[in-house]
Amino acid sequence: MNIGNISPFTVDWEKLPFEKITGESGFVTSKTQIVGEIKIRLVEYSKNYLSDHWCNKGHIIFVLEGVLILEQKDNSTQVIKKGMSYFVGENSMAHRAKSIDGAKALIVD
């Protein structure tokens, strides 16, 4: 991620369309704003969601509601609760998201 020379901007999440993405179980709804090289997403995870793939991208994740579980390829897990963040570098640790009771997060990558 390269923030670079970006002028100040605002995002009205209510006006952005959402995409529904099905996981191995459950689904997410995601709204995306792209600014320069940065992708900013507002993601809502359904109950019993499990991603259908391992991700190698770098992210900054801030959990707004609920609890998000990040399963990592080395068999460890990170439990991120409301108000907590998760940081992972590009190609540093494959991971996938899981939620039991649903969650909402802001993700920057």
Secondary structure, 3 states (H helix, E strand, C coil): CCCCCCCCCCCCHHHCCCEEEECCECEEEEEEEEECCEEEEEEEECCCEECCCCECCCEEEEEEEEEEEEEECCCCEEEEECCCEEEECCCCCCEEEEECCCEEEEEEC
